[in-house]
C-alpha cells in the first residue's frame, strides 16, 4: 500500500468501512511509514474530539429564514422568466411588424415607377380609410345608444359584474400558479 491509498484507507477506517484485507494492508503500511502513522494519530485524536461534541440544533427561526430566502429567489426567478418572455414577445412582434414594412417598402419602391399601381394603391388606401371611419362611427353610435338608453345602468352593472368575475377568476387561477411554499410542505 502506498501513502495516497493509506490516506484514503484512514478515512474508510474511521467510518468502519474497511475490509479485513484492506485493514491488514493498512496496518502493515503504518508500521513502515512514519508520516502516515503520525497522520493517523492526528486523525484519531480529531475524531475523538469531534465525538465529544454534540450536534448543533438550528433555531426554529433559521429554517424560516432559509425558506423565506428560497421563496424570494423563486419569485425573483419567476419575475426574470416573465420579463424574458415579455422581451421575447416584443422582439417577435417587432419582427412580425417590420418584415411586412420592409416588403412593402420594396413593393412601393418598384410600384412608384408604375403609375397604374400607384393609382391602385391610393384607391385601396382610400377604401381602408372609409371602412375604418365607418367602423368608428358604428362604435360611437353603439356607445351613444347604450349610454343614452334606459338600459344604461343595467349595461354598466353587467360590465361591472363581468369585470368582478374576471378579477375573481384571475385571483383563483393565480393561486395555482404561485411557487410552492416549502414551509407548508414540511
Buried (B, 14 or more C-beta within 10 A) or exposed (E): BEEEBBBEBBEBBBEEEBEEEBEEBBEEBBEEBEEBEEBBEEBEEEEEEEEEEEEEEEEEEEEEEEBEEBBEEBEEEEEEEEEEEEEEEEEEEEEEEEEEEEEEEEEEEEBEEEEEBEEEBEEEEEEEEEEEEEEEEEEEEEEEEBEEEEEEEEEEEEEEEEEEEEEEEEEEEEEEEEEEEBEEEE
